[in-house]
Amino acid sequence: MGEPTDSGPAPAAGRGRAALIEDGVEFDGRDAALLRAVDAAGSVAGAASELGRSRARALTRIETLEDAYGTLVERRRGGEGGGGSRLAASARDLLDRYDRLQAVLAATASVPETVLDGTVAAVDGELAVVDTPVGELSGLHGGTVDDEDADDRADGRGADDGADGRDADDGADGGAVAVGDAVQVRIGADAVTVNDAANAVDPDATSARNRLAGRVSRIDSGETVSTVRIVVEPVDRGGTDDAAVEVAALITAESIDRLGLAPGDPVSLRWKATATRLVAQVE
């Protein structure tokens, strides 16, 4: 069974629809709908019935996807709790990647960006930890190449290509930073994944190093892609009087309906450090 690459499936180039490709196998909207139906129904049979497909065809498609992307559906035998199926963590990561790609392809306007002021607290290769009003966040600067990024480049890939198609190292403005430097933390709305507040993120199961909790303040609806604004309360930084921060996220209309998002709803946010740019502040 083929294993997915470190940077995830590649987007289908030159296509008018969102599709990820791994080992020649496309993952598109029908596949995303199938996995989400399995998640909702708790079984492949229930998912197939909900989508008007045969169970045999649904199983065959899942097996084809798993040959390329790894285990996506965990099947449980019947017993005291009954049988059924549930999504593996890799399936949820795959759906997150697909949603981000779909948002980028559908967006017609420039991608909104959240900008936070902060101070560098630690530096590790190309990554730096920055103290911001909402806590410590990690991002890319112009430092040295770490082992993981070096492996990516040896394979002909950029260092964790961002959802907007740019190499992450292209987004790091300026040179290296040092502890104590004042910087801006810039987060593209297309890099942020929004989840239900109850959907806890296992820090060992994802490379998304930045995580925040907040509440939806408003949703700027578009035909296929909407901009969701999430208010994040500041952390206590020893008497500082920081204001709440508003983070922008691009989300497809399908994802908003699936999550049932509305103003006031608590949500969790996550995004990769390699999708976060650190820019030195100029006095």
C-alpha positions in Angstrom: 0.0 0.0 0.0 1.5 3.4 -1.0 2.3 5.9 1.7 1.4 9.6 1.2 4.3 12.0 0.8 5.4 14.2 3.7 3.9 17.3 2.1 0.6 15.6 1.2 -1.0 14.9 -2.1 -0.3 17.3 -4.9 -3.0 19.5 -6.3 -4.2 18.5 -9.8 -2.6 21.1 -12.1 -4.6 22.9 -14.8 -8.0 21.5 -13.7 -11.2 23.5 -13.2 -12.1 21.5 -10.1 -10.4 20.7 -6.9 -8.6 17.3 -6.9 -5.6 15.9 -5.1 -3.4 13.3 -6.7 -1.3 10.6 -5.1 0.3 7.7 -7.0 -1.9 8.6 -10.0 -5.1 8.4 -8.0 -7.3 11.5 -7.8 -9.2 12.5 -4.7 -12.1 14.8 -5.6 -15.4 16.1 -4.4 -17.2 12.7 -4.7 -14.5 11.1 -2.7 -14.7 13.8 0.0 -18.5 13.3 0.1 -18.0 9.6 0.6 -15.6 9.9 3.5 -17.9 12.5 5.2 -20.9 10.3 4.7 -19.0 7.4 6.3 -18.2 9.7 9.2 -21.8 10.7 9.6 -23.4 7.3 9.1 -20.8 5.3 11.0 -20.7 2.6 8.3 -19.9 2.3 4.6 -23.3 0.7 3.9 -25.0 3.7 5.5 -22.9 6.1 3.6 -23.6 4.4 0.3 -27.3 4.5 1.0 -27.2 8.2 1.9 -25.3 9.0 -1.4 -27.4 6.7 -3.6 -24.5 4.5 -4.4 -24.0 0.7 -4.0 -22.1 -0.6 -1.0 -19.9 -2.6 -3.3 -18.9 0.4 -5.4 -18.3 2.5 -2.2 -16.0 -0.2 -0.7 -14.1 -0.6 -4.0 -13.5 3.2 -4.2 -12.3 3.3 -0.6 -9.9 0.5 -1.3 -8.6 2.3 -4.4 -8.1 5.5 -2.4 -6.4 3.6 0.5 -3.9 2.0 -2.0 -2.7 5.5 -2.7 -3.3 7.5 0.5 -3.0 4.9 3.2 -5.7 3.8 5.7 -8.7 6.2 5.6 -11.5 4.1 7.1 -11.1 2.0 10.2 -13.6 -1.0 10.2 -14.9 -2.5 13.4 -16.3 -6.0 13.6 -19.7 -6.7 15.2 -19.7 -7.4 18.9 -21.1 -6.0 22.1 -20.9 -2.4 20.7 -21.9 -3.5 17.2 -19.8 -3.2 14.0 -19.3 -0.1 11.8 -16.7 2.2 10.4 -15.0 5.4 11.3 -12.5 7.8 9.7 -8.9 7.4 10.5 -6.9 10.5 11.4 -5.2 10.4 8.0 -8.7 10.7 6.3 -9.5 13.9 8.3 -6.1 15.4 7.3 -6.8 14.5 3.7 -10.2 16.2 3.9 -8.6 19.3 5.4 -6.1 19.5 2.5 -8.9 19.1 0.0 -11.0 21.8 1.6 -8.0 24.2 1.5 -7.3 23.4 -2.1 -11.0 23.8 -3.0 -11.1 27.2 -1.2 -8.0 28.4 -3.1 -9.3 27.3 -6.5 -12.7 28.8 -5.9 -11.5 32.1 -4.5 -11.6 35.0 -6.9 -10.5 37.8 -4.6 -7.1 38.3 -2.9 -6.6 36.1 0.1 -7.2 38.0 3.4 -4.3 38.0 5.8 -4.2 38.2 9.6 -1.2 40.3 10.9 0.0 40.1 14.5 2.8 42.0 16.1 5.2 40.0 18.3 8.6 39.4 19.7 10.8 36.4 18.8 11.1 34.1 21.8 13.1 31.2 20.3 14.8 30.3 17.0 15.2 26.7 15.6 16.6 26.7 12.1 14.1 28.3 9.7 11.4 28.3 12.3 11.0 30.8 15.1 8.6 31.0 18.0 7.0 34.4 18.5 5.3 35.8 21.6 2.1 37.5 20.4 -1.1 38.8 22.1 -2.8 35.5 21.6 0.1 33.3 22.8 3.2 31.8 21.2 3.0 31.1 17.5 5.6 29.5 15.1 6.5 30.7 11.7 9.1 30.7 8.9 11.9 33.3 8.7 15.1 33.4 6.7 17.2 31.0 8.8 19.0 27.8 8.0 17.4 24.8 6.4 16.4 22.1 8.8 16.6 18.3 7.9 12.9 17.9 7.0 12.9 20.8 4.6 16.2 19.6 3.1 14.7 16.2 2.4 11.7 18.0 0.7 14.0 19.9 -1.6 16.0 16.8 -2.4 12.8 15.3 -3.7 12.2 18.3 -5.9 9.5 19.8 -3.6 9.4 23.1 -1.8 9.4 23.2 2.0 5.7 22.2 2.7 4.1 24.0 -0.3 1.4 26.3 1.0 -2.3 26.1 0.0 -1.9 29.0 -2.3 0.7 27.2 -4.4 3.7 29.1 -3.2 6.7 27.4 -1.6 6.6 28.2 2.1 10.2 29.4 2.0 9.2 31.9 -0.7 6.9 33.5 1.9 9.5 34.2 4.5 10.4 37.9 4.0 13.8 39.2 4.8 16.7 37.4 6.6 17.1 35.5 9.7 15.7 36.7 13.0 17.1 36.6 16.5 15.6 36.3 20.0 14.2 39.6 21.0 13.5 40.9 17.5 10.2 42.6 16.8 8.4 40.9 14.0 5.0 40.7 12.3 3.3 37.3 12.1 1.3 37.0 8.9 -1.2 34.3 8.4 -3.0 33.7 5.1 -6.7 33.0 5.4 -6.3 30.0 3.0 -3.9 28.3 5.4 -6.2 28.3 8.4 -8.4 25.2 9.1 -11.6 25.7 11.2 -12.9 22.9 13.3 -15.7 22.4 15.8 -14.5 23.5 19.3 -15.0 19.9 20.5 -12.7 18.5 17.8 -9.5 18.3 19.9 -6.3 18.2 17.8 -3.8 15.6 18.9 -0.4 17.5 18.7 1.3 14.2 17.8 -1.1 13.5 14.9 -0.6 16.7 12.8 2.2 19.0 11.7 -0.1 22.0 12.3 1.9 23.6 15.1 -0.3 26.7 15.6 -3.6 26.2 17.4 -6.0 28.7 18.8 -9.5 28.7 20.2 -12.1 31.5 19.4 -15.6 32.4 18.5 -17.1 33.2 15.1 -17.7 36.9 14.8 -19.1 37.1 11.3 -19.2 35.2 8.0 -18.7 37.1 4.8 -20.5 34.8 2.4 -19.4 34.2 -1.2 -21.0 32.1 -3.9 -18.6 29.1 -3.2 -16.1 30.4 -0.7 -16.7 32.5 2.4 -14.4 34.4 4.7 -15.1 33.5 8.4 -13.9 36.0 11.0 -12.9 34.4 14.3 -12.3 36.5 17.5 -9.5 35.1 19.7 -9.2 36.6 23.2 -5.7 37.7 24.3 -3.7 35.7 26.8 -2.6 37.1 30.1 0.9 38.5 29.5 1.6 40.1 32.9 -0.5 43.2 32.9 -0.5 44.0 29.2 -3.7 45.5 27.9 -4.0 43.6 24.6 -7.2 43.7 22.6 -8.9 40.7 21.1 -7.6 39.5 17.7 -9.7 38.7 14.7 -8.3 35.8 12.5 -9.6 35.3 9.0 -10.2 31.9 7.4 -11.3 31.0 3.9 -13.9 28.2 4.0 -16.0 26.6 1.3 -19.8 26.9 1.6 -19.9 23.1 1.8 -17.7 23.2 4.9 -19.7 26.0 6.6 -22.9 23.9 6.1 -21.2 20.8 7.4 -19.9 22.5 10.5 -23.2 24.5 11.0 -21.2 27.7 11.6 -22.9 30.8 12.8 -21.8 34.0 14.6 -21.1 33.2 18.3 -20.1 29.6 17.7 -16.9 28.4 19.5 -14.4 26.9 17.1 -10.8 25.7 17.1 -8.2 26.9 14.6 -5.0 25.3 13.4 -2.4 26.0 10.7 1.1 25.0 9.9 4.1 26.9 11.0 5.4 26.6 7.5 2.4 28.5 6.3 3.2 31.4 8.6 5.4 34.3 7.5 7.6 36.3 9.9 8.5 39.8 8.7 10.9 42.0 10.6 9.3 45.3 11.8 10.9 48.4 10.6 11.3 51.2 13.1 
